[in-house]
Amino acid sequence: MRVRADLNISLDGFATTTDQEPGEPFGKDWFRLVDAYTATRTFRSRVLGDTSGAGTTDVDDEYAAAYFEGIGAEIMGAGMFGLHHYPDDPDWRGWWGDNPPFHCPVFVLTHTPHPTLEMEGDNVFHFISATPEEALALAAAEAGDLDVRIGGGPTVVREFLRAGLIDQLHVAIAPLILGDGIRLWDDLRGLELNYKVTTQSAASGTTHVTFSRAAADEAGSAREPWRPVGNTL
Ligand SMILES: NC(=O)c1ccc[n+]([C@@H]2O[C@H](COP(=O)([O-])OP(=O)(O)OC[C@H]3O[C@@H](n4cnc5c(N)ncnc54)[C@H](OP(=O)(O)O)[C@@H]3O)[C@@H](O)[C@H]2O)c1
């Protein structure tokens, strides 16, 4: 069982803007940020239910397909689920329609109690207040031999990175500048020292960067678990 995370980020490291409004719930630049991913054949079929075969099939699609492979449980933040945008709507069921693309137990981290949601396609959303370690223990028990994905958003992924709990992090860096928002890398100086880092470019202009702990172990270059280095590096 591995703990994986995949995020789309801008060149300046932001995984989301904070300019969402009721009429624009993802913010002005969201679709530019995730353009290469949402253009893939995998996204179109797995998320939009488009079985026409439309969509890109190159490097971006290989990463998109890998994203969906072998996940037995998901952990996400209240922000990704949309609770912060719809705090007073008891019927809010997320962004993904009646049959969300997770198809596994999903643990939503929030300090606000919320009843469990059961949806089509084996999607069960549990709302929990827990440390990253506690949340991972719950998710791992559900995932069995499959992987646990830390789905996002950046606040939660950073929390798990800081706790040293993520084995593989893939970031798809879109060639655009957001200038503001929530940045993935803040307070993670020296993170790369714990991982083998590989990079691949796609025709879309996206740079795929993968931080892999297993690969670092195999190469004999694994280092001490990540800890804040502050100004001492
Ligand atoms: N770029 C990408 O690939 C990507 C992927 C996924 C999502 N996103 C975007 O990211 C945005 C959301 O990200 P975000 O960073 O604002 O929020 P987030 O990471 O989704 O959620 C953060 C929230 O989760 C709750 N939380 C976090 N740790 C907790 C813990 N240990 N125990 C209990 N609750 C905990 C808190 O909410 P409470 O106040 O409820 O306690 C916290 O404010 C959305 O706009 C989404 O579209 C981007």
Ligand as a Chemical Component Dictionary entry (heavy atoms), coordinates in Angstrom:
data_LIG
# 
_chem_comp.id                   LIG 
_chem_comp.type                 NON-POLYMER 
_chem_comp.pdbx_formal_charge   0 
_chem_comp.three_letter_code    LIG 
# 
loop_
_chem_comp_atom.comp_id 
_chem_comp_atom.atom_id 
_chem_comp_atom.alt_atom_id 
_chem_comp_atom.type_symbol 
_chem_comp_atom.charge 
_chem_comp_atom.model_Cartn_x 
_chem_comp_atom.model_Cartn_y 
_chem_comp_atom.model_Cartn_z 
_chem_comp_atom.pdbx_ordinal 
LIG N1  N1  N 0  -4.978  21.709 -8.261 1  
LIG C1  C1  C 0  -5.430  20.536 -7.938 2  
LIG O1  O1  O 0  -4.987  19.506 -8.459 3  
LIG C2  C2  C 0  -6.523  20.441 -6.910 4  
LIG C3  C3  C 0  -6.910  19.196 -6.412 5  
LIG C4  C4  C 0  -7.899  19.162 -5.464 6  
LIG C5  C5  C 0  -8.510  20.337 -5.061 7  
LIG N2  N2  N 1  -8.112  21.496 -5.586 8  
LIG C6  C6  C 0  -8.729  22.769 -5.171 9  
LIG O2  O2  O 0  -8.250  23.083 -3.896 10 
LIG C7  C7  C 0  -9.203  23.911 -3.224 11 
LIG C8  C8  C 0  -9.336  23.411 -1.817 12 
LIG O3  O3  O 0  -8.075  23.400 -1.214 13 
LIG P1  P1  P 0  -7.813  24.061 0.198  14 
LIG O4  O4  O 0  -6.364  23.963 0.423  15 
LIG O5  O5  O -1 -8.508  25.369 0.262  16 
LIG O6  O6  O 0  -8.646  23.123 1.171  17 
LIG P2  P2  P 0  -8.552  21.557 1.462  18 
LIG O7  O7  O 0  -7.139  21.125 1.566  19 
LIG O8  O8  O 0  -9.436  20.815 0.523  20 
LIG O9  O9  O 0  -9.258  21.511 2.866  21 
LIG C9  C9  C 0  -8.717  22.208 3.978  22 
LIG C10 C10 C 0  -9.740  22.123 5.076  23 
LIG O10 O10 O 0  -9.900  20.771 5.495  24 
LIG C11 C11 C 0  -10.164 20.746 6.907  25 
LIG N3  N3  N 0  -9.056  20.052 7.544  26 
LIG C12 C12 C 0  -7.752  20.001 7.138  27 
LIG N4  N4  N 0  -7.035  19.232 7.955  28 
LIG C13 C13 C 0  -7.891  18.785 8.894  29 
LIG C14 C14 C 0  -7.756  17.918 10.012 30 
LIG N5  N5  N 0  -6.570  17.354 10.307 31 
LIG N6  N6  N 0  -8.845  17.644 10.754 32 
LIG C15 C15 C 0  -10.044 18.205 10.444 33 
LIG N7  N7  N 0  -10.234 19.021 9.399  34 
LIG C16 C16 C 0  -9.166  19.303 8.632  35 
LIG C17 C17 C 0  -10.285 22.185 7.342  36 
LIG O11 O11 O 0  -11.638 22.543 7.082  37 
LIG P3  P3  P 0  -12.763 22.814 8.219  38 
LIG O12 O12 O 0  -12.787 24.283 8.334  39 
LIG O13 O13 O 0  -14.033 22.284 7.632  40 
LIG O14 O14 O 0  -12.356 22.140 9.449  41 
LIG C18 C18 C 0  -9.393  22.899 6.336  42 
LIG O15 O15 O 0  -9.708  24.252 6.197  43 
LIG C19 C19 C 0  -10.488 23.845 -4.035 44 
LIG O16 O16 O 0  -10.634 25.078 -4.703 45 
LIG C20 C20 C 0  -10.238 22.739 -5.028 46 
LIG O17 O17 O 0  -10.898 22.997 -6.225 47 
LIG C21 C21 C 0  -7.105  21.601 -6.477 48 
# 
loop_
_chem_comp_bond.comp_id 
_chem_comp_bond.atom_id_1 
_chem_comp_bond.atom_id_2 
_chem_comp_bond.value_order 
_chem_comp_bond.pdbx_ordinal 
LIG N1  C1  SING 1  
LIG C1  O1  DOUB 2  
LIG C1  C2  SING 3  
LIG C2  C3  SING 4  
LIG C2  C21 DOUB 5  
LIG C3  C4  DOUB 6  
LIG C4  C5  SING 7  
LIG C5  N2  DOUB 8  
LIG N2  C6  SING 9  
LIG N2  C21 SING 10 
LIG C6  O2  SING 11 
LIG C6  C20 SING 12 
LIG O2  C7  SING 13 
LIG C7  C8  SING 14 
LIG C7  C19 SING 15 
LIG C8  O3  SING 16 
LIG O3  P1  SING 17 
LIG P1  O4  DOUB 18 
LIG P1  O5  SING 19 
LIG P1  O6  SING 20 
LIG O6  P2  SING 21 
LIG P2  O7  DOUB 22 
LIG P2  O8  SING 23 
LIG P2  O9  SING 24 
LIG O9  C9  SING 25 
LIG C9  C10 SING 26 
LIG C10 O10 SING 27 
LIG C10 C18 SING 28 
LIG O10 C11 SING 29 
LIG C11 N3  SING 30 
LIG C11 C17 SING 31 
LIG N3  C12 SING 32 
LIG N3  C16 SING 33 
LIG C12 N4  DOUB 34 
LIG N4  C13 SING 35 
LIG C13 C14 SING 36 
LIG C13 C16 DOUB 37 
LIG C14 N5  SING 38 
LIG C14 N6  DOUB 39 
LIG N6  C15 SING 40 
LIG C15 N7  DOUB 41 
LIG N7  C16 SING 42 
LIG C17 O11 SING 43 
LIG C17 C18 SING 44 
LIG O11 P3  SING 45 
LIG P3  O12 DOUB 46 
LIG P3  O13 SING 47 
LIG P3  O14 SING 48 
LIG C18 O15 SING 49 
LIG C19 O16 SING 50 
LIG C19 C20 SING 51 
LIG C20 O17 SING 52 
# 
